[in-house]
Amino acid sequence: MAIEFYNVKKRKKVQIDESNIEKVEYKRDTTKGTQIRYAFKAQDDDGTNLTKFCSKADYDKL
């Protein structure tokens, strides 16, 4: 199954296979506590770094 990313250089959406995707958590401290954002990172065939933010449910499912 592939996940769809938007490639800014190509100005179009690209499909990346799940085996080439890395799961990442971005944490930052706020006045109300720690905020965690979940994302998928990949690299396109032309070398462009791709990032797609997602929900915790999608993050856990992959």
Biopython code that builds the backbone (N, CA, C, O; Angstrom):
import numpy as np
from Bio.PDB.StructureBuilder import StructureBuilder

atoms = [
    (1, "MET", "N", (0.833, -1.179, 0.000)),
    (1, "MET", "CA", (0.000, 0.000, 0.000)),
    (1, "MET", "C", (0.882, 1.248, 0.000)),
    (1, "MET", "O", (1.876, 1.304, 0.724)),
    (2, "ALA", "N", (0.535, 2.214, -0.781)),
    (2, "ALA", "CA", (1.322, 3.438, -0.912)),
    (2, "ALA", "C", (0.614, 4.598, -0.217)),
    (2, "ALA", "O", (-0.609, 4.609, -0.081)),
    (3, "ILE", "N", (1.405, 5.565, 0.215)),
    (3, "ILE", "CA", (0.871, 6.773, 0.846)),
    (3, "ILE", "C", (1.154, 7.947, -0.081)),
    (3, "ILE", "O", (2.216, 8.029, -0.699)),
    (4, "GLU", "N", (0.195, 8.847, -0.165)),
    (4, "GLU", "CA", (0.278, 9.969, -1.084)),
    (4, "GLU", "C", (0.911, 11.178, -0.394)),
    (4, "GLU", "O", (0.465, 11.597, 0.673)),
    (5, "PHE", "N", (1.947, 11.728, -1.010)),
    (5, "PHE", "CA", (2.627, 12.933, -0.548)),
    (5, "PHE", "C", (2.498, 13.988, -1.639)),
    (5, "PHE", "O", (2.235, 13.661, -2.796)),
    (6, "TYR", "N", (2.681, 15.249, -1.272)),
    (6, "TYR", "CA", (2.732, 16.320, -2.261)),
    (6, "TYR", "C", (4.184, 16.738, -2.444)),
    (6, "TYR", "O", (4.841, 17.145, -1.486)),
    (7, "ASN", "N", (4.684, 16.640, -3.669)),
    (7, "ASN", "CA", (6.043, 17.038, -3.993)),
    (7, "ASN", "C", (6.017, 18.491, -4.468)),
    (7, "ASN", "O", (5.418, 18.803, -5.497)),
    (8, "VAL", "N", (6.669, 19.374, -3.710)),
    (8, "VAL", "CA", (6.642, 20.802, -4.012)),
    (8, "VAL", "C", (7.419, 21.113, -5.287)),
    (8, "VAL", "O", (7.004, 21.971, -6.067)),
    (9, "LYS", "N", (8.541, 20.428, -5.510)),
    (9, "LYS", "CA", (9.336, 20.690, -6.718)),
    (9, "LYS", "C", (8.583, 20.295, -7.983)),
    (9, "LYS", "O", (8.598, 21.029, -8.971)),
    (10, "LYS", "N", (7.925, 19.136, -7.957)),
    (10, "LYS", "CA", (7.189, 18.666, -9.132)),
    (10, "LYS", "C", (5.804, 19.293, -9.241)),
    (10, "LYS", "O", (5.179, 19.249, -10.300)),
    (11, "ARG", "N", (5.321, 19.885, -8.126)),
    (11, "ARG", "CA", (3.985, 20.480, -8.053)),
    (11, "ARG", "C", (2.885, 19.470, -8.359)),
    (11, "ARG", "O", (1.919, 19.776, -9.058)),
    (12, "LYS", "N", (3.048, 18.266, -7.825)),
    (12, "LYS", "CA", (2.005, 17.255, -7.987)),
    (12, "LYS", "C", (2.124, 16.218, -6.870)),
    (12, "LYS", "O", (3.127, 16.165, -6.158)),
    (13, "LYS", "N", (1.099, 15.411, -6.734)),
    (13, "LYS", "CA", (1.085, 14.373, -5.715)),
    (13, "LYS", "C", (1.819, 13.145, -6.229)),
    (13, "LYS", "O", (1.734, 12.797, -7.407)),
    (14, "VAL", "N", (2.546, 12.491, -5.315)),
    (14, "VAL", "CA", (3.294, 11.288, -5.663)),
    (14, "VAL", "C", (2.954, 10.188, -4.673)),
    (14, "VAL", "O", (2.611, 10.464, -3.523)),
    (15, "GLN", "N", (3.047, 8.943, -5.117)),
    (15, "GLN", "CA", (2.787, 7.782, -4.287)),
    (15, "GLN", "C", (4.127, 7.193, -3.836)),
    (15, "GLN", "O", (5.014, 6.949, -4.655)),
    (16, "ILE", "N", (4.263, 6.966, -2.519)),
    (16, "ILE", "CA", (5.472, 6.381, -1.964)),
    (16, "ILE", "C", (5.082, 5.090, -1.244)),
    (16, "ILE", "O", (4.123, 5.072, -0.472)),
    (17, "ASP", "N", (5.819, 4.025, -1.496)),
    (17, "ASP", "CA", (5.527, 2.740, -0.879)),
    (17, "ASP", "C", (5.816, 2.784, 0.625)),
    (17, "ASP", "O", (6.717, 3.496, 1.069)),
    (18, "GLU", "N", (5.050, 2.024, 1.397)),
    (18, "GLU", "CA", (5.181, 2.030, 2.856)),
    (18, "GLU", "C", (6.560, 1.589, 3.333)),
    (18, "GLU", "O", (7.005, 2.011, 4.401)),
    (19, "SER", "N", (7.235, 0.758, 2.572)),
    (19, "SER", "CA", (8.552, 0.281, 3.000)),
    (19, "SER", "C", (9.599, 1.394, 2.982)),
    (19, "SER", "O", (10.645, 1.257, 3.616)),
    (20, "ASN", "N", (9.340, 2.496, 2.268)),
    (20, "ASN", "CA", (10.286, 3.610, 2.176)),
    (20, "ASN", "C", (9.902, 4.786, 3.076)),
    (20, "ASN", "O", (10.479, 5.867, 2.958)),
    (21, "ILE", "N", (8.931, 4.583, 3.976)),
    (21, "ILE", "CA", (8.421, 5.660, 4.813)),
    (21, "ILE", "C", (8.922, 5.491, 6.245)),
    (21, "ILE", "O", (8.959, 4.385, 6.784)),
    (22, "GLU", "N", (9.304, 6.607, 6.841)),
    (22, "GLU", "CA", (9.768, 6.623, 8.228)),
    (22, "GLU", "C", (8.728, 7.364, 9.071)),
    (22, "GLU", "O", (8.222, 8.407, 8.658)),
    (23, "LYS", "N", (8.409, 6.824, 10.255)),
    (23, "LYS", "CA", (7.479, 7.470, 11.172)),
    (23, "LYS", "C", (8.259, 8.392, 12.098)),
    (23, "LYS", "O", (9.310, 8.015, 12.616)),
    (24, "VAL", "N", (7.731, 9.631, 12.311)),
    (24, "VAL", "CA", (8.434, 10.628, 13.106)),
    (24, "VAL", "C", (7.436, 11.292, 14.066)),
    (24, "VAL", "O", (6.286, 11.545, 13.709)),
    (25, "GLU", "N", (7.904, 11.566, 15.292)),
    (25, "GLU", "CA", (7.123, 12.330, 16.259)),
    (25, "GLU", "C", (7.836, 13.659, 16.501)),
    (25, "GLU", "O", (9.027, 13.684, 16.809)),
    (26, "TYR", "N", (7.106, 14.756, 16.362)),
    (26, "TYR", "CA", (7.639, 16.079, 16.664)),
    (26, "TYR", "C", (7.055, 16.517, 17.998)),
    (26, "TYR", "O", (5.839, 16.652, 18.130)),
    (27, "LYS", "N", (7.919, 16.740, 18.993)),
    (27, "LYS", "CA", (7.467, 17.148, 20.323)),
    (27, "LYS", "C", (7.944, 18.555, 20.610)),
    (27, "LYS", "O", (9.073, 18.923, 20.283)),
    (28, "ARG", "N", (7.061, 19.349, 21.232)),
    (28, "ARG", "CA", (7.464, 20.677, 21.679)),
    (28, "ARG", "C", (6.718, 21.012, 22.962)),
    (28, "ARG", "O", (5.575, 20.604, 23.170)),
    (29, "ASP", "N", (7.397, 21.763, 23.809)),
    (29, "ASP", "CA", (6.819, 22.158, 25.085)),
    (29, "ASP", "C", (6.065, 23.467, 24.915)),
    (29, "ASP", "O", (6.582, 24.426, 24.343)),
    (30, "THR", "N", (4.840, 23.495, 25.418)),
    (30, "THR", "CA", (4.019, 24.698, 25.415)),
    (30, "THR", "C", (3.653, 25.037, 26.846)),
    (30, "THR", "O", (4.012, 24.306, 27.769)),
    (31, "THR", "N", (2.947, 26.131, 27.038)),
    (31, "THR", "CA", (2.544, 26.516, 28.394)),
    (31, "THR", "C", (1.517, 25.545, 28.961)),
    (31, "THR", "O", (1.390, 25.428, 30.180)),
    (32, "LYS", "N", (0.786, 24.849, 28.100)),
    (32, "LYS", "CA", (-0.235, 23.897, 28.548)),
    (32, "LYS", "C", (0.301, 22.477, 28.651)),
    (32, "LYS", "O", (-0.431, 21.576, 29.060)),
    (33, "GLY", "N", (1.543, 22.259, 28.296)),
    (33, "GLY", "CA", (2.127, 20.929, 28.361)),
    (33, "GLY", "C", (2.913, 20.621, 27.106)),
    (33, "GLY", "O", (3.321, 21.528, 26.381)),
    (34, "THR", "N", (3.125, 19.345, 26.850)),
    (34, "THR", "CA", (3.893, 18.913, 25.685)),
    (34, "THR", "C", (2.944, 18.597, 24.538)),
    (34, "THR", "O", (1.967, 17.868, 24.710)),
    (35, "GLN", "N", (3.239, 19.148, 23.372)),
    (35, "GLN", "CA", (2.450, 18.884, 22.171)),
    (35, "GLN", "C", (3.209, 17.883, 21.312)),
    (35, "GLN", "O", (4.410, 18.034, 21.084)),
    (36, "ILE", "N", (2.507, 16.867, 20.838)),
    (36, "ILE", "CA", (3.118, 15.863, 19.971)),
    (36, "ILE", "C", (2.382, 15.876, 18.636)),
    (36, "ILE", "O", (1.157, 15.766, 18.589)),
    (37, "ARG", "N", (3.143, 16.012, 17.552)),
    (37, "ARG", "CA", (2.582, 15.920, 16.197)),
    (37, "ARG", "C", (3.192, 14.708, 15.528)),
    (37, "ARG", "O", (4.386, 14.445, 15.670)),
    (38, "TYR", "N", (2.380, 13.976, 14.805)),
    (38, "TYR", "CA", (2.808, 12.745, 14.148)),
    (38, "TYR", "C", (2.929, 12.989, 12.652)),
    (38, "TYR", "O", (2.123, 13.707, 12.061)),
    (39, "ALA", "N", (3.958, 12.376, 12.039)),
    (39, "ALA", "CA", (4.200, 12.610, 10.621)),
    (39, "ALA", "C", (4.863, 11.395, 9.986)),
    (39, "ALA", "O", (5.434, 10.540, 10.662)),
    (40, "PHE", "N", (4.764, 11.354, 8.662)),
    (40, "PHE", "CA", (5.477, 10.373, 7.848)),
    (40, "PHE", "C", (6.511, 11.140, 7.038)),
    (40, "PHE", "O", (6.220, 12.209, 6.500)),
    (41, "LYS", "N", (7.727, 10.588, 6.952)),
    (41, "LYS", "CA", (8.786, 11.199, 6.152)),
    (41, "LYS", "C", (9.241, 10.201, 5.098)),
    (41, "LYS", "O", (9.287, 8.995, 5.342)),
    (42, "ALA", "N", (9.577, 10.723, 3.922)),
    (42, "ALA", "CA", (10.063, 9.887, 2.827)),
    (42, "ALA", "C", (10.920, 10.756, 1.915)),
    (42, "ALA", "O", (11.037, 11.967, 2.107)),
    (43, "GLN", "N", (11.511, 10.112, 0.926)),
    (43, "GLN", "CA", (12.306, 10.825, -0.070)),
    (43, "GLN", "C", (11.857, 10.361, -1.452)),
    (43, "GLN", "O", (11.754, 9.162, -1.712)),
    (44, "ASP", "N", (11.592, 11.318, -2.329)),
    (44, "ASP", "CA", (11.137, 11.007, -3.688)),
    (44, "ASP", "C", (12.320, 10.585, -4.554)),
    (44, "ASP", "O", (13.473, 10.708, -4.141)),
    (45, "ASP", "N", (12.033, 10.090, -5.749)),
    (45, "ASP", "CA", (13.089, 9.605, -6.641)),
    (45, "ASP", "C", (14.023, 10.715, -7.115)),
    (45, "ASP", "O", (15.160, 10.434, -7.492)),
    (46, "ASP", "N", (13.565, 11.976, -7.103)),
    (46, "ASP", "CA", (14.438, 13.086, -7.495)),
    (46, "ASP", "C", (15.201, 13.674, -6.315)),
    (46, "ASP", "O", (15.905, 14.672, -6.471)),
    (47, "GLY", "N", (15.070, 13.061, -5.119)),
    (47, "GLY", "CA", (15.815, 13.495, -3.954)),
    (47, "GLY", "C", (15.089, 14.475, -3.056)),
    (47, "GLY", "O", (15.650, 14.924, -2.056)),
    (48, "THR", "N", (13.857, 14.818, -3.389)),
    (48, "THR", "CA", (13.084, 15.755, -2.585)),
    (48, "THR", "C", (12.631, 15.096, -1.290)),
    (48, "THR", "O", (12.074, 13.998, -1.310)),
    (49, "ASN", "N", (12.871, 15.768, -0.153)),
    (49, "ASN", "CA", (12.378, 15.268, 1.125)),
    (49, "ASN", "C", (10.896, 15.575, 1.246)),
    (49, "ASN", "O", (10.467, 16.700, 0.991)),
    (50, "LEU", "N", (10.118, 14.581, 1.632)),
    (50, "LEU", "CA", (8.672, 14.717, 1.724)),
    (50, "LEU", "C", (8.240, 14.489, 3.167)),
    (50, "LEU", "O", (8.751, 13.594, 3.840)),
    (51, "THR", "N", (7.297, 15.303, 3.640)),
    (51, "THR", "CA", (6.740, 15.154, 4.979)),
    (51, "THR", "C", (5.231, 15.278, 4.876)),
    (51, "THR", "O", (4.710, 16.142, 4.170)),
    (52, "LYS", "N", (4.532, 14.397, 5.595)),
    (52, "LYS", "CA", (3.074, 14.453, 5.642)),
    (52, "LYS", "C", (2.643, 14.257, 7.080)),
    (52, "LYS", "O", (2.918, 13.218, 7.680)),
    (53, "PHE", "N", (1.961, 15.260, 7.642)),
    (53, "PHE", "CA", (1.454, 15.152, 8.996)),
    (53, "PHE", "C", (0.186, 14.309, 8.980)),
    (53, "PHE", "O", (-0.579, 14.336, 8.015)),
    (54, "CYS", "N", (-0.029, 13.558, 10.061)),
    (54, "CYS", "CA", (-1.156, 12.631, 10.107)),
    (54, "CYS", "C", (-1.713, 12.561, 11.517)),
    (54, "CYS", "O", (-1.159, 13.147, 12.447)),
    (55, "SER", "N", (-2.801, 11.848, 11.664)),
    (55, "SER", "CA", (-3.400, 11.659, 12.981)),
    (55, "SER", "C", (-2.678, 10.533, 13.723)),
    (55, "SER", "O", (-1.927, 9.763, 13.123)),
    (56, "LYS", "N", (-2.912, 10.446, 15.027)),
    (56, "LYS", "CA", (-2.286, 9.395, 15.823)),
    (56, "LYS", "C", (-2.795, 8.029, 15.396)),
    (56, "LYS", "O", (-2.041, 7.056, 15.435)),
    (57, "ALA", "N", (-4.052, 7.932, 14.992)),
    (57, "ALA", "CA", (-4.620, 6.663, 14.540)),
    (57, "ALA", "C", (-3.922, 6.166, 13.278)),
    (57, "ALA", "O", (-3.603, 4.982, 13.177)),
    (58, "ASP", "N", (-3.681, 7.063, 12.311)),
    (58, "ASP", "CA", (-2.966, 6.674, 11.091)),
    (58, "ASP", "C", (-1.512, 6.325, 11.394)),
    (58, "ASP", "O", (-0.947, 5.409, 10.796)),
    (59, "TYR", "N", (-0.913, 7.061, 12.323)),
    (59, "TYR", "CA", (0.479, 6.815, 12.733)),
    (59, "TYR", "C", (0.618, 5.409, 13.336)),
    (59, "TYR", "O", (1.541, 4.665, 13.005)),
    (60, "ASP", "N", (-0.317, 5.067, 14.223)),
    (60, "ASP", "CA", (-0.267, 3.756, 14.875)),
    (60, "ASP", "C", (-0.598, 2.614, 13.900)),
    (60, "ASP", "O", (-0.087, 1.503, 14.040)),
    (61, "LYS", "N", (-1.448, 2.899, 12.925)),
    (61, "LYS", "CA", (-1.869, 1.876, 11.961)),
    (61, "LYS", "C", (-0.711, 1.432, 11.056)),
    (61, "LYS", "O", (-0.624, 0.263, 10.680)),
    (62, "LEU", "N", (0.177, 2.377, 10.712)),
    (62, "LEU", "CA", (1.315, 2.042, 9.838)),
    (62, "LEU", "C", (2.327, 1.331, 10.670)),
    (62, "LEU", "O", (3.380, 0.943, 10.163)),
]
sb = StructureBuilder()
sb.init_structure("model")
sb.init_model(0)
sb.init_chain("A")
sb.init_seg("    ")
for serial, (resi, resn, name, xyz) in enumerate(atoms, 1):
    if name == "N":
        sb.init_residue(resn, " ", resi, " ")
    sb.init_atom(name, np.array(xyz, "f"), 0.0, 1.0, " ", f" {name:<3s}", serial, name[0])
structure = sb.get_structure()
